[in-house]
Amino acid sequence: MTPRRPLPRSASAPDPHPTADQASKDAMSNATTVSPAHSASTASTLITNIAALVTNDPSLSDSSPLGLIQDAAVVIEGDRVVWTGESSKAPATDNRVDAGGRAVIPGFVDSHSHLVFAGDRTEEFNARMSGHPYTAGGIRTTVAATRAATDAELEANLTRHLAEALRQGTTTFETKSGYGLTVEDEARALRLAARHTDEVTYLGAHVVSPEHADDPAAYVALVTGEMLDACAPHARWIDVFCEKGAFDGDQARAILTAGKARGLHPRVHANQLTYGPGVQLAVELDAASADHCTHLTDADVDALAAGDTVATLLPGAEFSTRAAWPDARRLLDAGVTVALSTDCNPGSSFTSSVPFCIALAVRDMRMTPDEALWSATAGGAAALRRTDVGRLTPGAYADLVLLDAPSHVHLAYRPGVPLASQVWRRGARVA
């Protein structure tokens, strides 16, 4: 795998990475309808009898952000959606699937996770629930376990959590390194992750490694030098934990700037534990996302509203650390693009369930059910600067979830209930 070039500013730019035939992607990216019979060698499938279809394309329905179509149908050909609309107007196809009056939504886009790890931090969680505060230092516990694990053990754990997420409707995910903190361990984490997703993030700057505890500057030099050289060929993104106990603003800027020079685009762990420079730095460097965004000044909110950086909210972390909830309402009312993700990791948010995070966002972060679902699908896609996932519109990947419910609102209305009846990814039923 070769290093990827920096991404363009626009969140609507074509997907730059080679997950499918690029010519086909380019031809379909701006389509409003695509003939279901354009390829004689590809069977078409109609999913019909959908009670309510969420397209995330306002032009396809009533101009609401969800692009909701009642009594709907979807036509899939190959790995793409080629038609959506009212079931009575559906074209003829080779195959037919009856949704049985269920709601259909786009597959979830989990744009922030940490899945290459080993070990368990049950004792730390138990201590927090007994009154001890969360700090960044617990990451080093996972670092020790991850370094000691074999490649096979790490990949088995990764695939187990991916399968768990897929069963709940996650069809696109990002994941990071960050639990190795040596050149060899960071590079192998990214190699393993790249076998399963194109959305791979180099997070050598998770915390300062134990070996450099007394010389953070030397670790920053390693992260921006030899470690970056080893990791850049396997990643699309670069991230930094800009936080007290991790990396300050100047260190974070140096790390992200070095990554950009190697063709990696920035993401930032920003303003999770305290007020700090993370959000402003993310906007300054055109980061795709500023993640956590728990402690924000008015200037932070204004900067996010004026730029292209998505605010990715991670309510699983607040749930698992008993921290203050991010104020999603404040961000949304200011016009900020919001994504919702799991932050799945063994320390501060050990959940792979996007539906759980949707329920938390609605209950405790002042989001409506519509806003939470959009943020977990199209919002996650925006945080990855993708237009081919997170929506069910002609030309997008056929990633969708049939819910055992007549409406997407049940994701928040029935928290904890496994509502994913079927999961389709790239046009095939996978769960």
Secondary structure as GFF3:
##gff-version 3
##sequence-region A 1 431
A	DSSP	alpha_helix	22	28	.	.	.	ID=ss1
A	DSSP	beta_strand	44	53	.	.	.	ID=ss2
A	DSSP	three_ten_helix	58	60	.	.	.	ID=ss3
A	DSSP	beta_strand	69	77	.	.	.	ID=ss4
A	DSSP	beta_strand	80	86	.	.	.	ID=ss5
A	DSSP	three_ten_helix	87	89	.	.	.	ID=ss6
A	DSSP	beta_strand	95	98	.	.	.	ID=ss7
A	DSSP	beta_strand	103	106	.	.	.	ID=ss8
A	DSSP	beta_strand	108	110	.	.	.	ID=ss9
A	DSSP	alpha_helix	122	129	.	.	.	ID=ss10
A	DSSP	three_ten_helix	136	138	.	.	.	ID=ss11
A	DSSP	alpha_helix	139	148	.	.	.	ID=ss12
A	DSSP	alpha_helix	151	167	.	.	.	ID=ss13
A	DSSP	beta_strand	170	173	.	.	.	ID=ss14
A	DSSP	beta_strand	175	176	.	.	.	ID=ss15
A	DSSP	alpha_helix	183	194	.	.	.	ID=ss16
A	DSSP	beta_strand	200	205	.	.	.	ID=ss17
A	DSSP	three_ten_helix	210	212	.	.	.	ID=ss18
A	DSSP	alpha_helix	216	224	.	.	.	ID=ss19
A	DSSP	alpha_helix	226	231	.	.	.	ID=ss20
A	DSSP	three_ten_helix	232	234	.	.	.	ID=ss21
A	DSSP	beta_strand	237	242	.	.	.	ID=ss22
A	DSSP	alpha_helix	249	261	.	.	.	ID=ss23
A	DSSP	beta_strand	265	266	.	.	.	ID=ss24
A	DSSP	beta_strand	268	270	.	.	.	ID=ss25
A	DSSP	alpha_helix	278	284	.	.	.	ID=ss26
A	DSSP	beta_strand	289	292	.	.	.	ID=ss27
A	DSSP	alpha_helix	298	306	.	.	.	ID=ss28
A	DSSP	beta_strand	310	313	.	.	.	ID=ss29
A	DSSP	alpha_helix	315	321	.	.	.	ID=ss30
A	DSSP	alpha_helix	328	333	.	.	.	ID=ss31
A	DSSP	beta_strand	338	340	.	.	.	ID=ss32
A	DSSP	alpha_helix	354	364	.	.	.	ID=ss33
A	DSSP	alpha_helix	369	376	.	.	.	ID=ss34
A	DSSP	alpha_helix	378	383	.	.	.	ID=ss35
A	DSSP	beta_strand	400	403	.	.	.	ID=ss36
A	DSSP	alpha_helix	410	413	.	.	.	ID=ss37
A	DSSP	beta_strand	420	425	.	.	.	ID=ss38
A	DSSP	beta_strand	428	429	.	.	.	ID=ss39
###
